[in-house]
Amino acid sequence: MTLDPTGSTIYAAAADSRIHRYSALTLAPPTPLSSSMAEPLTDPRFRVSSFYIRTSISPCGQWLASGSSGGQVFLWSLDSASPCDRASAVLDAKWNGEDVKESAAVDWACDGMLASCSDDRTVRVWRSDLGRAMKCRDEEAPARADWAWAEM
């Protein structure tokens, strides 16, 4: 469960593979029921098959991230105009073509980076700065100051 920055809405990933919204004051779904805010967040690829899947809201309050049983990390825009039935972005955590086990934990850093933790004992840091991420990938040795890792 995650509380939004205003303290008014709780987001909870459920076993029906949807993220439900509730009023923090009444624990009831938002009203009116016809509003888009009352609809659960979902995606055809989003799967929740354990109680370990977590959600997290970005520091700016615009994005909700969630791990998934399929290994991906899902992002939904919390803008009321965004569709509820499709994630805004899906971060595929495959590494060297290997399937990733459940991505359970997600959390945001103050600067907007997102970290995810998977059952394969890896922590991934997702950057919104595509240029910096590509530099880390392409220029491994010179870019080491921009990233770090730990081997198990």
TORTOR-940734 format. One record per residue (C-alpha): residue number from 1; residue in one letter; x, y, z. Coordinates in Angstrom, 2 decimals, m for minus. Layout:
BEGIN
{nr NUM rest A u X v Y w Z};
...
This chain:
BEGIN
{nr 1 rest M u 0.00 v 0.00 w 0.00};
{nr 2 rest T u 1.08 v 3.53 w m0.73};
{nr 3 rest L u m0.28 v 6.84 w 0.48};
{nr 4 rest D u m0.22 v 9.69 w m2.03};
{nr 5 rest P u 1.71 v 12.89 w m1.16};
{nr 6 rest T u m1.50 v 14.76 w m0.28};
{nr 7 rest G u m2.47 v 12.08 w 2.24};
{nr 8 rest S u m5.89 v 11.65 w 0.64};
{nr 9 rest T u m5.61 v 8.46 w m1.44};
{nr 10 rest I u m4.27 v 4.98 w m0.68};
{nr 11 rest Y u m3.11 v 2.76 w m3.56};
{nr 12 rest A u m3.04 v m1.01 w m3.01};
{nr 13 rest A u m1.90 v m3.81 w m5.35};
{nr 14 rest A u m4.37 v m6.68 w m5.08};
{nr 15 rest A u m4.50 v m10.37 w m5.98};
{nr 16 rest D u m6.84 v m9.54 w m8.89};
{nr 17 rest S u m3.80 v m7.94 w m10.64};
{nr 18 rest R u m5.17 v m4.43 w m10.29};
{nr 19 rest I u m4.17 v m1.46 w m8.16};
{nr 20 rest H u m7.16 v m0.15 w m6.28};
{nr 21 rest R u m7.58 v 3.39 w m4.93};
{nr 22 rest Y u m9.21 v 4.20 w m1.61};
{nr 23 rest S u m9.97 v 7.36 w 0.32};
{nr 24 rest A u m7.54 v 7.63 w 3.23};
{nr 25 rest L u m10.31 v 9.16 w 5.35};
{nr 26 rest T u m13.10 v 6.64 w 4.75};
{nr 27 rest L u m11.25 v 3.64 w 3.19};
{nr 28 rest A u m13.96 v 3.67 w 0.52};
{nr 29 rest P u m13.34 v 3.82 w m3.24};
{nr 30 rest P u m13.29 v 7.40 w m4.59};
{nr 31 rest T u m16.63 v 8.90 w m5.59};
{nr 32 rest P u m18.34 v 9.40 w m7.89};
{nr 33 rest L u m17.93 v 5.85 w m9.14};
{nr 34 rest S u m18.17 v 7.08 w m12.73};
{nr 35 rest S u m14.97 v 9.15 w m12.41};
{nr 36 rest S u m11.69 v 7.81 w m13.78};
{nr 37 rest M u m10.19 v 8.06 w m10.28};
{nr 38 rest A u m12.60 v 5.31 w m9.15};
{nr 39 rest E u m11.27 v 2.86 w m11.75};
{nr 40 rest P u m8.47 v 0.53 w m10.65};
{nr 41 rest L u m5.11 v 0.80 w m12.41};
{nr 42 rest T u m4.28 v m2.23 w m14.51};
{nr 43 rest D u m2.52 v m3.48 w m17.62};
{nr 44 rest P u m2.93 v m6.74 w m19.57};
{nr 45 rest R u 0.70 v m7.66 w m18.69};
{nr 46 rest F u 0.47 v m6.73 w m14.99};
{nr 47 rest R u 0.37 v m9.77 w m12.66};
{nr 48 rest V u 0.15 v m9.98 w m8.89};
{nr 49 rest S u 0.44 v m13.53 w m7.59};
{nr 50 rest S u 1.97 v m12.90 w m4.15};
{nr 51 rest F u 1.59 v m10.54 w m1.23};
{nr 52 rest Y u 5.11 v m9.17 w m1.73};
{nr 53 rest I u 4.34 v m6.85 w m4.67};
{nr 54 rest R u 4.80 v m3.23 w m3.59};
{nr 55 rest T u 3.82 v 0.15 w m4.96};
{nr 56 rest S u 5.46 v 3.56 w m4.60};
{nr 57 rest I u 4.53 v 7.09 w m5.65};
{nr 58 rest S u 7.18 v 9.40 w m7.12};
{nr 59 rest P u 8.24 v 12.41 w m5.03};
{nr 60 rest C u 6.45 v 14.72 w m7.47};
{nr 61 rest G u 3.24 v 12.71 w m7.01};
{nr 62 rest Q u 2.78 v 12.22 w m10.76};
{nr 63 rest W u 3.82 v 8.56 w m11.10};
{nr 64 rest L u 2.87 v 5.31 w m9.38};
{nr 65 rest A u 5.38 v 2.48 w m9.75};
{nr 66 rest S u 4.66 v m1.16 w m9.01};
{nr 67 rest G u 6.61 v m4.37 w m9.14};
{nr 68 rest S u 4.95 v m7.42 w m10.67};
{nr 69 rest S u 5.02 v m11.19 w m10.51};
{nr 70 rest G u 6.16 v m11.24 w m14.15};
{nr 71 rest G u 9.40 v m9.42 w m13.32};
{nr 72 rest Q u 8.56 v m6.09 w m14.94};
{nr 73 rest V u 8.18 v m2.73 w m13.24};
{nr 74 rest F u 5.03 v m0.82 w m14.22};
{nr 75 rest L u 4.51 v 2.95 w m14.17};
{nr 76 rest W u 1.12 v 4.66 w m14.26};
{nr 77 rest S u 0.57 v 8.37 w m14.65};
{nr 78 rest L u m1.68 v 9.62 w m11.85};
{nr 79 rest D u m2.92 v 12.41 w m14.11};
{nr 80 rest S u m6.70 v 12.05 w m14.14};
{nr 81 rest A u m6.73 v 12.24 w m17.95};
{nr 82 rest S u m4.54 v 9.14 w m18.33};
{nr 83 rest P u m6.16 v 5.77 w m19.08};
{nr 84 rest C u m6.49 v 3.39 w m16.13};
{nr 85 rest D u m6.42 v 0.19 w m18.18};
{nr 86 rest R u m2.89 v 0.54 w m19.56};
{nr 87 rest A u 0.38 v 1.37 w m17.84};
{nr 88 rest S u 2.17 v 4.50 w m19.06};
{nr 89 rest A u 5.46 v 2.59 w m19.16};
{nr 90 rest V u 6.68 v m0.96 w m18.56};
{nr 91 rest L u 10.32 v m1.39 w m17.55};
{nr 92 rest D u 11.53 v m4.82 w m18.63};
{nr 93 rest A u 14.09 v m6.09 w m16.16};
{nr 94 rest K u 15.57 v m8.85 w m18.36};
{nr 95 rest W u 19.34 v m8.97 w m18.18};
{nr 96 rest N u 21.34 v m10.69 w m20.92};
{nr 97 rest G u 18.12 v m12.29 w m22.16};
{nr 98 rest E u 17.46 v m14.09 w m18.88};
{nr 99 rest D u 13.99 v m14.02 w m17.37};
{nr 100 rest V u 13.71 v m12.12 w m14.13};
{nr 101 rest K u 11.81 v m13.52 w m11.21};
{nr 102 rest E u 9.23 v m11.46 w m9.37};
{nr 103 rest S u 10.04 v m7.75 w m9.05};
{nr 104 rest A u 8.57 v m7.15 w m5.64};
{nr 105 rest A u 9.91 v m3.94 w m4.11};
{nr 106 rest V u 10.02 v m0.51 w m5.76};
{nr 107 rest D u 10.96 v 2.87 w m4.32};
{nr 108 rest W u 11.76 v 6.35 w m5.61};
{nr 109 rest A u 14.78 v 8.52 w m4.77};
{nr 110 rest C u 14.38 v 12.26 w m4.24};
{nr 111 rest D u 15.87 v 13.01 w m7.68};
{nr 112 rest G u 13.36 v 10.81 w m9.53};
{nr 113 rest M u 15.46 v 7.66 w m9.91};
{nr 114 rest L u 13.52 v 4.47 w m9.29};
{nr 115 rest A u 14.95 v 1.33 w m7.66};
{nr 116 rest S u 13.46 v m2.14 w m8.02};
{nr 117 rest C u 14.37 v m5.33 w m6.19};
{nr 118 rest S u 13.77 v m8.78 w m7.65};
{nr 119 rest D u 13.65 v m12.33 w m6.34};
{nr 120 rest D u 16.77 v m13.08 w m8.40};
{nr 121 rest R u 18.70 v m11.02 w m5.79};
{nr 122 rest T u 19.22 v m7.98 w m7.99};
{nr 123 rest V u 18.51 v m4.33 w m7.41};
{nr 124 rest R u 18.04 v m2.22 w m10.51};
{nr 125 rest V u 18.17 v 1.56 w m10.66};
{nr 126 rest W u 16.07 v 3.13 w m13.39};
{nr 127 rest R u 17.00 v 6.62 w m14.53};
{nr 128 rest S u 14.74 v 8.98 w m16.39};
{nr 129 rest D u 17.83 v 10.50 w m18.03};
{nr 130 rest L u 18.17 v 8.28 w m21.11};
{nr 131 rest G u 21.44 v 9.92 w m22.18};
{nr 132 rest R u 23.16 v 9.13 w m18.90};
{nr 133 rest A u 21.82 v 5.58 w m18.86};
{nr 134 rest M u 23.13 v 4.94 w m22.40};
{nr 135 rest K u 26.52 v 6.39 w m21.45};
{nr 136 rest C u 26.74 v 3.98 w m18.51};
{nr 137 rest R u 25.90 v 1.08 w m20.79};
{nr 138 rest D u 28.09 v 2.02 w m23.75};
{nr 139 rest E u 31.15 v 3.48 w m22.01};
{nr 140 rest E u 31.46 v 1.10 w m19.10};
{nr 141 rest A u 34.94 v 1.98 w m17.83};
{nr 142 rest P u 34.82 v 5.81 w m18.12};
{nr 143 rest A u 31.26 v 5.95 w m16.76};
{nr 144 rest R u 31.89 v 3.96 w m13.57};
{nr 145 rest A u 31.53 v 7.11 w m11.48};
{nr 146 rest D u 27.90 v 7.28 w m12.63};
{nr 147 rest W u 26.98 v 3.77 w m11.55};
{nr 148 rest A u 27.97 v 0.97 w m9.25};
{nr 149 rest W u 27.12 v m2.67 w m8.69};
{nr 150 rest A u 27.68 v m5.51 w m6.28};
{nr 151 rest E u 28.20 v m9.13 w m7.26};
{nr 152 rest M u 26.72 v m11.91 w m5.14};
